[in-house]
């Protein structure tokens, strides 16, 4: 049976849980070999063990240039090529522009924007060598519209969207496509941590659910299908696209 990612090799950051983990599983099912990246070695090794020999676990901090070079060296040694990159690592600090600390602001941009840029930049020569490729950035609906208490996070995701568009234009001649997925509220450890900090988590969950016309919060698997499509040759004429997967959030 034909699989959509047969022969392709990809790197997935933030692969130890949530969206990254679901995307990794979906991509392996479609025939890809994947490098799973996360700051916690035990998490990515657990996922790699579940996925088998087609997955390599690498502990790395994408905001550190030295970690990125070591990551790409390991990927090249194991699989020999690079066809797609899913930049999914991210952090979320709640707060207004007055409440967010300098440390939280810096961490948000170091991981959500700088790390994405550093890894994408380092991946480009490998994709050119492979004859082209696909870079998929996990942005957010909050990179498109504002929200209360999301000053740093929304600003960082807006930067991801603009970087996606610029890279798509710059690297189209190399047959390297760059697109962004914009989830709304997806149930992951990141968002569960946010809910846990609320005075009334159940009330906040109801409020967040009501903001999505489809009537439920997202699941990591809801994002994985689009990630597979963007990594596959089916999307060969898609670049610079900012694609919501949001239960109707942006339609309201």
N, C-alpha and C positions, 0 to 999 in steps of 0.2 A: 504494500500500500504506500502510495506517495505521501511524503511528509513535507510540510511547507518550508522547513528550515534544514533539510538534508544538506550536509557538507559545510554548513556555516558554523563559525566560531564567534562567540560573543563574550563580552565582559558585562557583568551586572553588579552595580554597587548597591549597598544597603540590602544585600541579598539574604541576610540572616533572619528576616522576619517580614511580615506584612506584604506589601505590594511586590517588593523585590523577590521574596521567596515564591510567591504565586507566579510571577512572571518566569522565574527560573524553571519551575516545574513545567509550565506550559511550553516553554521553548525546548526543553529536553524532550518532551513528548512529541514535538514536531521535528525532531531529528537533530537539533543543535547540540554542539559541545559548548560548555559554558565555564567561565571563570567567575566564581562567587566571591565577592569582596565585602568585607565588613570589618569594623574595628574590633569586634569580639570574635576571636578565633574559634571558640567553642560553638558559637552560633552557626558560622558558615561551614564549619566541619560537619555539624549535625545535618545541615541541608545537603551537603555534598555526599554524605553517607547514604542519605535517602535516594539521591538521584543516580548514584553509581559512578562508573568509570568515565562517563561523559562529563563529569563535573570536577573542577579543581577549586579547592578552598584557599583563599589568600587573605590573611589578616593585614589590613592596610588602612591608613588614614588618608583620604583623598585630598586633604588640604595640605599635605606634605609632599613636596616634589620628590624627595628621596624614596618615599613609599611608592609613588606612582611609577618611577623607573623600575624599581624592584618588581612591582606587579606586572608590568609589561614584559620584563625579562622572563618571568616565570610563565606567563601566558604563551610567549613565543616558543619557549623551550618545550612546553607540554603539547601545544596544538599547532604551532608553526604558522598561523595566520590569524587575521582579525577581520571579521565581516560586520559586526555590529557592536554597539556600546549602548547600554541602558544606564544613564546617569540617574540613579534613584536615591542615593544617600541624601538625607536631609535632617534638619533639626527644626523644632518649633518652640519659640519662647513667646508666651502670651504677654500682652501689655500694650499700653499706649506709648507714644513717643516719649512721654515723660517717665513712664514706669520702667521701660526696658533699660537695663544697665548697659554700660559700654562693653562689658565682657560678653553679655548676651547678644548685643548687636554684632560684635566682631565674630563671634562663633557662628551666628546665623549666616553671615555673608561668606565666612571662610569655608563653610561646608556647602551651603546651598548654591553659591555662585563661584567662588574661587576654585573649590575642588572640582566642580563640574568643568570649568574652563581649563584647568591644568590637565585633567585626564583626557578631555577631548583633544586638546592641542597635542598631547603626547601620542594619542591614538591615530591621528591623521596620517602620518607617514606609513603606518602599518596598513591602513585601509587603501592608500594609494597603491601600495605594493600588491594588494589583493585585487586591484582593478576597480575599486569602489567600495562603498559601505553605507551603513546607516547609523546615525547617532540619534538616540531617543532620549529626550530630557523630560524628567518628571517635574512639571511645573505645578500649577494649582489654579483653580478658578479665582483664587484671591490674588493672582497675578493679573487678572483681568478687571475685577471689581474690588472695591475696598470692603473692609469689615471692621467692626469694633475690636479693639484690643489685639490687633494683628500688625502693628506698625512695621516691625522688623521683618516678620515672615512674609507679609504681602509685598513689601518692597523688594525682598530678595527674589521672590517668584516673578515679579514684574521684570526684574533684571534678567532672569532666566529666559523669559519669553523674548525679550529684545535680542539677547545673545543668540538664541535659536534662529531668529530671522536673519541676523547678520551672517552667521556661519553658513546658513543655507545658501545665501547669495554668493558668499566667498568661495565655497567649496563645491558648488554644483558642477563646474567644469571638470572636476576630478571624479565625477559620478559618486560623490559622497553626499548623501541626503541627511538633513538635520530637521527634526520635527519635535514638537512638545506635546505631551499628554497633560491635560489639566483635570485632575480629579477634584471632586467636591469632598464631602466628609466621608472618608472611608474608615471602616472599623479596623484599626491596627493598634499595635502597642503604643505608637506615638499619640494617636487620638484618645486611646483609653487613659493615658497618663494625663492628658488635658482634662478629660471628664472627671477623673479622680480628684483633681484640684478644686473642682467647683463646690460651692456650699451645698447645692442640691443637684447631684449628678443626674438623677432621674429626670428632673425638670429640664436640665440642659439637653439631655438626650431627646426628650420630646420636642423641644424647640428646634434642635438641629434636624430632626426627622421631618418636621413640618415644613422646613425650608426647601425640601426636595419634593417636587410634585409627584414623582413616581411612588412616594409613600414609604420609602425605607432608606436607611443609610447604605452606603456602598460597601462592597466586599472586595478584598484584594483580587479575587478572581475576575471581578468586573473590569479590571484594568488590563489583565493579562492578555485578553483576546486582541486588544488594539496594539499592545506591544509586539505580539507575534506578527500581526499584519505589517507593522512598520519595519520590522526586522526582515521581512520576507520580500521576495521579488515582486509580489503582488502590488506593492506600493512604490514601484520603480519610478513613477511620475509624480510622487508626492514629496514635496520638500518645502520647508518654511511654514508648514501648517501648525496651527495651534488648535488642538483637538480636545474639546471637553468630553469627559466621561463623568457625568455629574447628576444623574437622576432628574434632569430638568432645572437644576439650580440657576443656571444663567438665563433661562427662559422667563423667569418670573420678573 
